[in-house]
Amino acid sequence: MPDEHSETHLYINRSWTGIRIYEVRFARTPDGAAVEEARVNTDTEETKGGLGMRFREPEYLALILDWLAGRDTDIAWERYQATR
């Protein structure tokens, strides 16, 4: 069920635990929307294992957002790899 933030917020949770990893707030623009604020879960107990610390990297979130928007992720992937 959508809440009052569902139109402008995106919540990304770990599928097997339901733990929230990202909260992204969007602002409306003439072209659609742009990221206004992004928060990442920095609790190491909740984000350990699997991708672990990668969750904290802004380039990783950019890669996810590009993928969700249906954009080509090659450039975002290269930016992410350059930070490793």
N, C-alpha and C positions, 0 to 999 in steps of 0.2 A: 504494500500500500504506500503510495507516495506521501511524503511529508511536505511541510511547507518549504523545505530547502531542496527538494528533489529537482526542481527546475534549474537551479543555479549551483548545485553541489554534486560532486561525484565522490562516492566512497568506494575505496578499493580495499577489500578484505582478503585475508588468506582463506582459500577455499576449504581447507580441511580443519581449520580451527575457528574461523569466523573472526579472528582478531583483525581489527582495522589497521591497515598499513599506511594508507594515504587518505587524506581529505583534500579535495581540490575545489576551490570556489571560483566560479566563472563570473565575468562581467559581460553584459550584453554590449556588442559593438555593431556598427553598421554592416560588417561582414559576417556577423553571427555571434561569436563569443571569443573571449580571450581569458587565459588564466589570470586571475586577480591575486589569488593566494593559494599556496600549497603547504600542507602540513604533513609531516612524516612521523610515524611512531618511532621513537628513539629508545624505547624500552628494550634493552638487549635480551631480556628473558623472553619477551614476546616475539622478537624477530630473529632469534637464533635459529640455526639449522637452515637447510636449503639455500636460499639466496643470501641469508644473513645480512651482512653489512652493506651489500649492494643496494638494499632498499633505501639507504640514506643518501645515495648519490643522485643529484638532480638530473643528471643525464639519463639515469635509468627510468625515472618518472617520465621524462620527455619521450623516451622510447615507447613506453606503455601508452602514453596519450596519443602519440602518432598512430600506433597500431589500432587503438580503439576508434580513432577517427577515420580509419581506412586509408591512411596516407602511407606512402612508401616509407619504410623504416630504415632504408640503407644509410641515409645521412645520419640519422639519430644513432644507429648502431655504431657507425664509425666514430662519432663524437664520444659515445660511451666507451668504446674500446680504447680510445686515445687517453682516457683518464685512468686506465688500469695499470 
